């Protein structure tokens, strides 16, 4: 019972590089989310999706892009990485918008 | 604008005692609250929730209390165990059509043996 799987767990990027953070869920959830968590802070919503083919911006979308071509996968793309994007990134899913979210174990990303 | 606030970044209690974690909110339209627990190097996991039609919800050692007039909720853990040492986040959905929730900054609980 995998739940929400995020890869990679750790990554170091140089300024200006690009990468994709992968997220997959096997619970057939409609809703998926990307958050970032900075030290000592709560979770900030980057992007969310209410179903395949539907995505929208959250609180802090600048510098990121997403796609949702299938129910299972919700990759997060960083273009032109900047030091301000150093953070821990969490992917989550839920069946509806009013149910508890299931989180992956996070990707710790450092931009140097 | 953070709509839920956890004003205590950390809390330390002795094993067997009660842990009380607090959360204040500003939006009186919130009608559902959740607590998540997070261990290091893991994602948050759902712990317990409460609807605004209730003032208390209990699940084993965990009880959440809601005081709507004070816009305050609290999580009680009795008795506290070393394995409860984690970061606890309160959260409130503010747009259920989109699944959007606002999260507090978390309280780090340390339970000493």
Interface residues (C-beta under 8 A of the other chain):
Chain A: X4 X31 X33 X40 X41 X42 X43 X45 X48 X50 X56 X58 X90 X92 X94 X96 X97 X98 X100 X101 X102 X103 X104 X105 X106
Chain B: X2 X9 X32 X34 X36 X41 X42 X43 X44 X45 X46 X49 X89 X93 X95 X96 X97 X98 X99 X100 X101 X102 X103 X104 X105 X106
